[in-house]
Amino acid sequence: MLAPMSDPADPSSAPSAAPGDFLVTPCLIMTGQLAAAQTETEIVAALAPAAELLGLTRLTPLWADHDGLRPLHGGDSPDPAALGLAHAALIHGEEQRASGLAAWPLARTGPAQGVLLAEGLAGSGAGPGPLLEVLATHCAAALDRVARLDTLCRRDEQLRQLAEYSPVGLVIGWPDGRIEEVNGTYLALLGYTREQFLAGEVGWPGLHPAGTAQGEIHTAVTEALRDGQSGPHVSSALTRTGQPVPLSVTLRRLGTPEQPQIVAYVRGLQAQAAEPALPEPVTSPGDLVRQGQQELDVRAEALMNQHAELAVRTRALDAFALLSRDLVLETDRYALVRRAQEITLDLLPPGYAVYYEPEGQLWRLKSQVGELGHPDLQGVVDAGLPLDSAQNLNLPWRTGQPLYQDTYDTDTDQLGELVRHIGATASLPVMLDGRPVGVFAVALFGQRRWSVTDRTVMETATFNLGLALDRARAIGEVATRTAELERSNAELERFAYVASHDLQAPLRAMTSFADLLAHRYGKTLNERGQLYLQQISENGVHMKRLVDDLLSFSRLHTGRLDTEACDFGALFDQLRLRLHDEIVALGAQVTRGPLPVVPGLAAQLDQLLQNLVQNGLKYHREGVPPTVEVSARREGREWIFAVKDNGIGIEPQHFERIFVIFQRLHGREQYEGTGIGLAICQKIVEGHGGRLWVESAPGEGSTFLFTLPAQQ
């Protein structure tokens, strides 16, 4: 993209906002929103501004399922040609392009999960391709994350329903008697509502009759906090109507040592007594409990594990949603690392998190959260760890796989007494483009059996971190390209200055002297001399027209337009008046149908219309009066304009060449011109967010079509 040229003599023509003002910030916002997206709707919303920003007709993320490709969140399906290109990208796993179309497979790892389809690409150059590739990469990661979250949420809902409809009553509470959660079986057993428990109206002390029952419950809770479990115990509780109900209660400790909770597995003994007689006679409630104890223990253990897993996963989901939001607008790589460390430590027992990158022969500490736990260890770590001794870092770096130690082996890193206080470690490589860039490590002060949930927490944190680092790098690359464009624009501005002053002045002098020679000495020159003088004058005029057209091309604005409502019908009528003499001389017919009002810059749209109409008048067939017809039709959120002539036509292989600056299909002896007019048209259309193309056949005339956004 090129910024508008400025005339040094005219301060009002200073360039508008540089490309960096409208590329880097939108790119940052879109990729950040994709990094935070957790639903299909949020992915679609994040990509919504991209089409208008990049001058596309449409940018559609497509999801691959058993029925083929479908637009995310119920959008409109692309036309068959575009859908065919998208299927090709999905099957071949690589970018596919066709006329005005491009498709990128959305694959983070493994087979593609979908396709990002761009419609309305203008021209044959790279255009917005690099930015679209960045968006495709982040869209693939977002789709992968949405799929993972969807699977995790479904599993969590299954666990919740399993607990809710368990035949055993479940109660989760605090040692002081407050109740945090109950299931439906427990509510049915005692007759209370869930709201009464959650509001604190009912607690363990109030459920049990004063005296022996309360003392037994207090003793059982103390035992469970100390030993991890207690029971089964035969006790009783009061229903909502005040009636005592005999119960079998087993208690288990839940949560962390710092914030322990108690989960109670409760079965009503009256219900059991009403069941068919047992093979052995039941002489007491205690006998009944003992006979069913094995089944109860198995179910209690499974439910306890499921509850613990559900609680951890819920916290992890909340934490990663927070992490995604925090990483949205951050581009400093070590600030990104630190935020991931903070979130991870919040989900784990006491310890610290460190992040290393290799430099020379040392592992250098780049980010740390938490105290290391030994006064001398910090100095050693700050100085750098030798590459050949820190195996806790070397192995993940070399293999690309996490390394978990439930019980930390102090010989791993050869730090001896400095690390005796560490109980468990986890070291994970941070990957960028399939290669490690650093190692993310967590050390806990107590031993820990790294569960599936723990590993999911760690690996999701590093995965999100890798995405954020990739986004930060991509934004940096966009900023670099923007700076290069700004330098190119500055050079083009300098060229415009030279062209307007240093080139035009000699041209004016040359044509003036040629006219003076013709006026004073033309009659004294022979026929050959007069021909030479005429060629000098004509070439000077052509050179001036070429410089003027080049200046017009370079000064076209391609950034954000301060648009106004432009009446295309009025523009056409004014143009036909200006071209009246030329139209009459050629015996031409220049007509129009109904034309709309569109947002744009009137001066540029007038130039666009004039260039296309004059193009139709110029390239007419010998002996055939030229006709030019301008029409428009509405399609969705854009207008499609057509400028149709009955001229000489164009071979299909030249359809793209004619829009390249200085490219001509005919010599000046056949058709006068500079080879810049259609390039100017294309730049005007693209600057207004549209696209320009031609449909033609030799001897059958040409139709130039272009799109412009409709008035909103």
ZAMARGU-4260 file (C-alpha; in steps of 0.2 Angstrom, whole numbers, plus 5000, padded with zeros to 4 digits):
<rodrens>
0) 5000/5000/5000 | 5006/5018/4996 | 5002/5033/5005 | 4996/5049/4996 | 5010/5060/4988
5) 5011/5078/4995 | 5015/5093/4984 | 5029/5102/4993 | 5021/5119/4987 | 5004/5114/4994
10) 5004/5111/5013 | 4986/5105/5012 | 4991/5090/5001 | 5002/5083/5015 | 5001/5063/5016
15) 4987/5056/5026 | 4990/5042/5040 | 5004/5030/5036 | 5000/5012/5033 | 5006/5008/5050
20) 4991/5018/5057 | 4979/5006/5050 | 4988/4989/5049 | 4997/4986/5065 | 4983/4991/5077
25) 4970/4981/5068 | 4981/4966/5066 | 4985/4967/5085 | 4967/4968/5089 | 4961/4954/5078
30) 4975/4941/5082 | 4973/4946/5101 | 4954/4943/5099 | 4958/4926/5091 | 4970/4922/5105
35) 4956/4925/5117 | 4941/4917/5107 | 4933/4902/5116 | 4918/4900/5105 | 4914/4900/5086
40) 4905/4916/5088 | 4920/4925/5095 | 4931/4918/5081 | 4919/4925/5068 | 4918/4942/5077
45) 4937/4943/5078 | 4938/4941/5059 | 4924/4952/5055 | 4934/4968/5052 | 4947/4959/5041
50) 4938/4959/5025 | 4935/4978/5025 | 4952/4981/5031 | 4961/4971/5017 | 4949/4976/5003
55) 4941/4959/5002 | 4923/4955/4997 | 4922/4942/5011 | 4933/4932/5023 | 4925/4916/5029
60) 4931/4903/5041 | 4925/4886/5037 | 4924/4871/5049 | 4926/4853/5042 | 4914/4840/5048
65) 4906/4824/5042 | 4895/4834/5030 | 4910/4844/5022 | 4914/4862/5025 | 4902/4874/5034
70) 4904/4892/5039 | 4907/4895/5057 | 4892/4900/5067 | 4879/4897/5053 | 4885/4910/5041
75) 4881/4910/5022 | 4889/4896/5012 | 4901/4902/4998 | 4897/4900/4980 | 4902/4883/4972
80) 4919/4889/4964 | 4925/4896/4981 | 4919/4881/4990 | 4928/4870/4978 | 4945/4880/4981
85) 4942/4878/5000 | 4940/4859/4998 | 4956/4858/4988 | 4965/4868/5002 | 4958/4856/5015
90) 4963/4840/5005 | 4980/4845/5000 | 4984/4854/5016 | 4992/4869/5008 | 4987/4887/5001
95) 4976/4887/4986 | 4973/4902/4974 | 4962/4906/4959 | 4955/4921/4951 | 4951/4933/4965
100) 4951/4919/4978 | 4963/4911/4991 | 4961/4897/5004 | 4972/4893/5018 | 4970/4876/5028
105) 4967/4879/5046 | 4979/4866/5054 | 4989/4868/5070 | 4995/4850/5071 | 4988/4835/5061
110) 4975/4836/5048 | 4967/4853/5044 | 4951/4857/5054 | 4944/4869/5042 | 4949/4882/5029
115) 4950/4901/5029 | 4943/4907/5013 | 4946/4925/5006 | 4935/4931/4991 | 4938/4947/4981
120) 4957/4947/4981 | 4963/4960/4969 | 4977/4959/4956 | 4990/4946/4954 | 5002/4952/4967
125) 5005/4946/4985 | 4992/4959/4991 | 4986/4956/5009 | 4993/4938/5008 | 5005/4939/5023
130) 4993/4946/5035 | 4980/4933/5029 | 4992/4920/5033 | 4995/4927/5050 | 4976/4927/5053
135) 4975/4909/5046 | 4988/4903/5059 | 4979/4911/5073 | 4962/4905/5067 | 4968/4887/5067
140) 4974/4889/5084 | 4958/4897/5090 | 4948/4882/5082 | 4959/4870/5091 | 4956/4878/5107
145) 4937/4879/5104 | 4937/4861/5101 | 4947/4857/5116 | 4936/4868/5127 | 4921/4860/5120
150) 4927/4843/5124 | 4932/4848/5142 | 4915/4856/5145 | 4906/4841/5139 | 4916/4830/5151
155) 4914/4842/5165 | 4895/4842/5162 | 4895/4823/5162 | 4904/4823/5179 | 4892/4835/5186
160) 4877/4825/5181 | 4885/4809/5187 | 4887/4817/5204 | 4870/4825/5204 | 4861/4808/5200
165) 4872/4797/5210 | 4862/4785/5222 | 4873/4791/5236 | 4870/4808/5244 | 4885/4819/5242
170) 4889/4835/5252 | 4905/4846/5251 | 4908/4858/5265 | 4921/4866/5276 | 4927/4860/5293
175) 4917/4874/5302 | 4901/4866/5296 | 4897/4878/5281 | 4890/4868/5266 | 4896/4873/5249
180) 4887/4860/5237 | 4875/4845/5239 | 4868/4833/5226 | 4850/4829/5222 | 4850/4813/5232
185) 4855/4822/5248 | 4841/4835/5245 | 4828/4821/5243 | 4834/4812/5258 | 4832/4827/5270
190) 4819/4838/5261 | 4829/4854/5260 | 4831/4865/5245 | 4848/4868/5237 | 4846/4887/5240
195) 4844/4884/5259 | 4861/4875/5259 | 4870/4887/5248 | 4863/4903/5257 | 4870/4896/5273
200) 4853/4893/5281 | 4857/4875/5285 | 4874/4868/5290 | 4881/4852/5298 | 4879/4857/5316
205) 4860/4861/5313 | 4857/4845/5304 | 4862/4833/5318 | 4853/4832/5335 | 4862/4840/5350
210) 4872/4828/5360 | 4880/4811/5354 | 4876/4814/5336 | 4885/4831/5335 | 4900/4824/5345
215) 4902/4809/5333 | 4901/4821/5318 | 4914/4832/5326 | 4926/4817/5329 | 4923/4811/5312
220) 4928/4827/5304 | 4944/4829/5314 | 4949/4811/5309 | 4946/4815/5291 | 4956/4831/5291
225) 4970/4821/5300 | 4970/4805/5291 | 4962/4809/5274 | 4946/4799/5278 | 4934/4793/5291
230) 4920/4780/5293 | 4908/4774/5288 | 4899/4780/5304 | 4881/4777/5308 | 4873/4793/5313
235) 4857/4803/5311 | 4851/4819/5304 | 4835/4830/5305 | 4824/4832/5290 | 4816/4848/5286
240) 4801/4843/5296 | 4812/4839/5311 | 4811/4820/5310 | 4827/4811/5313 | 4834/4799/5299
245) 4847/4786/5302 | 4862/4788/5290 | 4878/4779/5285 | 4891/4793/5283 | 4909/4791/5276
250) 4920/4807/5276 | 4935/4811/5265 | 4947/4826/5265 | 4946/4836/5249 | 4956/4852/5243
255) 4973/4858/5248 | 4981/4857/5266 | 4980/4876/5267 | 4961/4876/5263 | 4954/4858/5266
260) 4936/4854/5263 | 4926/4838/5268 | 4916/4828/5256 | 4903/4817/5264 | 4895/4801/5256
265) 4878/4798/5264 | 4866/4784/5262 | 4849/4783/5271 | 4847/4767/5282 | 4828/4768/5281
270) 4828/4766/5263 | 4840/4751/5264 | 4828/4743/5277 | 4814/4744/5265 | 4823/4734/5252
275) 4821/4715/5249 | 4828/4705/5263 | 4846/4701/5263 | 4853/4683/5263 | 4859/4685/5281
280) 4847/4692/5294 | 4850/4710/5299 | 4850/4712/5318 | 4856/4730/5318 | 4859/4745/5307
285) 4878/4742/5309 | 4876/4725/5301 | 4868/4732/5286 | 4881/4745/5284 | 4895/4733/5285
290) 4887/4721/5272 | 4886/4736/5259 | 4902/4744/5264 | 4913/4737/5249 | 4901/4744/5236
295) 4900/4761/5246 | 4919/4762/5247 | 4921/4759/5228 | 4908/4772/5223 | 4914/4784/5236
300) 4932/4783/5230 | 4926/4786/5212 | 4915/4800/5216 | 4928/4809/5227 | 4940/4808/5212
305) 4928/4814/5200 | 4923/4829/5211 | 4941/4834/5214 | 4944/4832/5195 | 4929/4843/5192
310) 4935/4856/5204 | 4952/4857/5197 | 4946/4858/5179 | 4934/4872/5183 | 4948/4882/5191
315) 4959/4878/5176 | 4945/4884/5163 | 4943/4900/5173 | 4962/4903/5174 | 4965/4900/5155
320) 4951/4912/5150 | 4959/4925/5161 | 4976/4921/5153 | 4969/4922/5136 | 4962/4939/5140
325) 4978/4945/5148 | 4989/4940/5133 | 4978/4949/5120 | 4986/4966/5120 | 5003/4961/5126
330) 5018/4960/5114 | 5033/4959/5126 | 5038/4941/5126 | 5044/4940/5144 | 5029/4949/5150
335) 5019/4936/5141 | 5030/4922/5150 | 5028/4930/5167 | 5009/4931/5165 | 5008/4912/5161
340) 5019/4908/5176 | 5008/4918/5187 | 4992/4909/5181 | 5000/4892/5182 | 5007/4894/5200
345) 4989/4900/5205 | 4983/4882/5201 | 4997/4872/5210 | 5003/4870/5227 | 5017/4881/5234
350) 5033/4883/5223 | 5040/4894/5210 | 5041/4895/5191 | 5056/4899/5180 | 5059/4902/5161
355) 5076/4899/5153 | 5083/4902/5136 | 5100/4895/5130 | 5114/4908/5127 | 5131/4902/5122
360) 5135/4888/5134 | 5123/4893/5148 | 5104/4892/5152 | 5100/4910/5156 | 5085/4915/5167
365) 5073/4926/5158 | 5058/4926/5170 | 5054/4921/5188 | 5039/4921/5198 | 5040/4915/5217
370) 5055/4913/5229 | 5067/4899/5225 | 5067/4893/5244 | 5086/4894/5247 | 5097/4909/5249
375) 5111/4904/5238 | 5101/4896/5224 | 5096/4913/5217 | 5114/4918/5214 | 5118/4902/5205
380) 5102/4903/5194 | 5105/4922/5190 | 5123/4918/5185 | 5117/4905/5172 | 5116/4886/5173
385) 5129/4876/5162 | 5121/4868/5147 | 5129/4851/5150 | 5123/4849/5168 | 5105/4855/5168
390) 5096/4840/5162 | 5079/4846/5168 | 5081/4859/5154 | 5091/4849/5142 | 5079/4834/5140
395) 5063/4845/5135 | 5073/4856/5124 | 5081/4841/5114 | 5065/4830/5113 | 5052/4843/5112
400) 5042/4834/5126 | 5038/4838/5144 | 5048/4831/5158 | 5038/4827/5174 | 5046/4821/5191
405) 5034/4817/5204 | 5049/4815/5216 | 5063/4827/5211 | 5080/4819/5208 | 5093/4831/5215
410) 5106/4824/5204 | 5096/4829/5188 | 5104/4847/5188 | 5119/4844/5199 | 5115/4857/5212
415) 5116/4846/5227 | 5111/4854/5244 | 5104/4870/5235 | 5089/4860/5229 | 5086/4847/5243
420) 5070/4857/5248 | 5062/4854/5230 | 5049/4840/5230 | 5043/4839/5212 | 5047/4847/5195
425) 5039/4849/5178 | 5049/4856/5163 | 5040/4860/5147 | 5047/4866/5130 | 5040/4882/5123
430) 5037/4879/5105 | 5037/4892/5090 | 5035/4885/5073 | 5038/4868/5079 | 5055/4872/5087
435) 5059/4876/5105 | 5063/4894/5110 | 5064/4891/5129 | 5060/4880/5143 | 5045/4883/5156
440) 5049/4875/5172 | 5039/4873/5189 | 5046/4867/5205 | 5035/4863/5220 | 5042/4862/5238
445) 5032/4846/5241 | 5031/4829/5232 | 5017/4828/5219 | 5010/4815/5208 | 5007/4824/5192
450) 4990/4820/5187 | 4982/4821/5170 | 4974/4837/5175 | 4990/4844/5181 | 4998/4840/5165
455) 4984/4847/5155 | 4986/4864/5165 | 5005/4864/5162 | 5004/4860/5144 | 4989/4871/5140
460) 4999/4886/5148 | 5014/4883/5137 | 5003/4880/5122 | 4994/4897/5125 | 5011/4905/5128
465) 5018/4899/5112 | 5003/4906/5103 | 5005/4923/5111 | 5024/4923/5107 | 5019/4918/5089
470) 5007/4933/5088 | 5019/4945/5095 | 5032/4940/5082 | 5019/4941/5068 | 5014/4959/5074
475) 5033/4963/5074 | 5035/4957/5056 | 5019/4967/5051 | 5027/4983/5059 | 5043/4980/5050
480) 5034/4978/5033 | 5025/4994/5038 | 5041/5003/5041 | 5047/4997/5024 | 5031/5003/5016
485) 5034/5020/5024 | 5051/5021/5017 | 5045/5017/5000 | 5032/5030/5001 | 5045/5043/5006
490) 5055/5038/4991 | 5039/5040/4980 | 5036/5057/4987 | 5054/5062/4983 | 5051/5055/4965
495) 5035/5065/4963 | 5044/5081/4968 | 5058/5078/4955 | 5045/5073/4942 | 5034/5089/4945
500) 5049/5101/4945 | 5065/5094/4938 | 5056/5084/4923 | 5042/5096/4919 | 5052/5111/4917
505) 5064/5104/4904 | 5048/5097/4895 | 5040/5114/4895 | 5056/5122/4888 | 5057/5109/4874
510) 5040/5110/4868 | 5040/5129/4869 | 5056/5130/4858 | 5049/5118/4846 | 5033/5129/4844
515) 5044/5144/4842 | 5055/5136/4829 | 5039/5131/4820 | 5032/5148/4821 | 5048/5158/4815
520) 5057/5146/4804 | 5044/5133/4799 | 5042/5140/4781 | 5061/5139/4778 | 5063/5121/4783
525) 5061/5107/4770 | 5048/5093/4772 | 5060/5082/4782 | 5065/5096/4794 | 5046/5100/4797
530) 5043/5081/4800 | 5057/5081/4813 | 5050/5097/4821 | 5033/5089/4822 | 5040/5073/4830
535) 5049/5084/4843 | 5033/5093/4848 | 5022/5077/4848 | 5035/5068/4859 | 5036/5082/4871
540) 5017/5083/4873 | 5017/5064/4876 | 5031/5064/4888 | 5022/5078/4898 | 5006/5068/4898
545) 5016/5053/4904 | 5023/5063/4919 | 5006/5070/4923 | 4998/5052/4923 | 5012/5045/4934
550) 5010/5059/4946 | 4991/5056/4947 | 4995/5037/4950 | 5008/5041/4964 | 4996/5053/4973
555) 4981/5042/4974 | 4976/5039/4992 | 4976/5020/4997 | 4973/5022/5016 | 4957/5025/5025
560) 4946/5037/5015 | 4936/5052/5022 | 4922/5047/5011 | 4907/5057/5006 | 4891/5052/4997
565) 4894/5051/4978 | 4880/5051/4966 | 4887/5040/4951 | 4873/5046/4940 | 4878/5064/4942
570) 4896/5060/4939 | 4891/5051/4923 | 4881/5065/4917 | 4894/5078/4920 | 4907/5067/4911
575) 4896/5065/4896 | 4895/5084/4895 | 4914/5086/4896 | 4917/5073/4882 | 4903/5080/4871
580) 4915/5085/4857 | 4924/5069/4857 | 4908/5059/4857 | 4901/5069/4842 | 4917/5067/4832
585) 4917/5048/4834 | 4898/5046/4831 | 4898/5037/4847 | 4884/5033/4859 | 4888/5034/4878
590) 4873/5029/4889 | 4869/5023/4907 | 4856/5014/4917 | 4851/5019/4935 | 4867/5022/4945
595) 4868/5022/4964 | 4875/5034/4977 | 4890/5026/4985 | 4903/5032/4999 | 4919/5038/4992
600) 4930/5052/4986 | 4921/5061/4971 | 4937/5066/4962 | 4944/5049/4962 | 4928/5041/4957
605) 4925/5054/4943 | 4943/5050/4936 | 4939/5031/4937 | 4923/5033/4927 | 4932/5045/4914
610) 4946/5033/4911 | 4935/5018/4908 | 4923/5027/4897 | 4937/5035/4887 | 4945/5018/4886
615) 4930/5011/4877 | 4929/5026/4865 | 4948/5024/4861 | 4949/5006/4857 | 4935/5005/4845
620) 4934/4995/4829 | 4938/5003/4812 | 4922/5008/4804 | 4911/5004/4818 | 4904/5018/4829
625) 4909/5015/4847 | 4896/5012/4860 | 4899/5013/4879 | 4885/5008/4892 | 4887/5010/4911
630) 4876/5000/4923 | 4876/4994/4941 | 4867/4981/4951 | 4867/4977/4970 | 4873/4961/4977
635) 4873/4960/4996 | 4883/4974/5004 | 4891/4980/4988 | 4887/4987/4971 | 4894/4979/4955
640) 4897/4992/4941 | 4899/4988/4922 | 4907/4998/4909 | 4903/4989/4892 | 4909/4994/4875
645) 4909/4986/4857 | 4927/4989/4854 | 4941/4978/4848 | 4941/4966/4863 | 4956/4958/4873
650) 4964/4941/4873 | 4961/4932/4889 | 4979/4930/4892 | 4981/4949/4894 | 4967/4951/4907
655) 4979/4954/4921 | 4993/4962/4911 | 4982/4977/4906 | 4981/4983/4924 | 5000/4983/4927
660) 5008/5001/4925 | 5016/5005/4909 | 5010/4989/4901 | 5002/4992/4883 | 4995/4979/4871
665) 4996/4991/4856 | 5009/5003/4850 | 5007/5022/4850 | 5005/5023/4831 | 4989/5013/4833
670) 4982/5020/4849 | 4988/5035/4859 | 4991/5033/4878 | 5003/5031/4892 | 4999/5013/4899
675) 4994/5020/4916 | 4976/5023/4914 | 4969/5006/4920 | 4983/5005/4933 | 4975/5021/4940
680) 4958/5014/4939 | 4963/4998/4949 | 4972/5008/4962 | 4956/5019/4965 | 4945/5004/4966
685) 4956/4995/4978 | 4958/5011/4989 | 4939/5011/4990 | 4938/4993/4996 | 4933/4985/4979
690) 4940/4975/4965 | 4942/4978/4946 | 4942/4965/4932 | 4938/4963/4914 | 4927/4951/4904
695) 4931/4951/4885 | 4934/4942/4869 | 4943/4948/4853 | 4931/4957/4841 | 4917/4957/4853
700) 4921/4972/4865 | 4925/4972/4883 | 4916/4974/4899 | 4926/4982/4914 | 4918/4977/4930
705) 4922/4984/4948 | 4914/4983/4965 | 4911/4997/4978 | 4904/4995/4995 | 4886/5000/4997
710) 4880/5015/5007 | 4876/5009/5025
</rodrens>
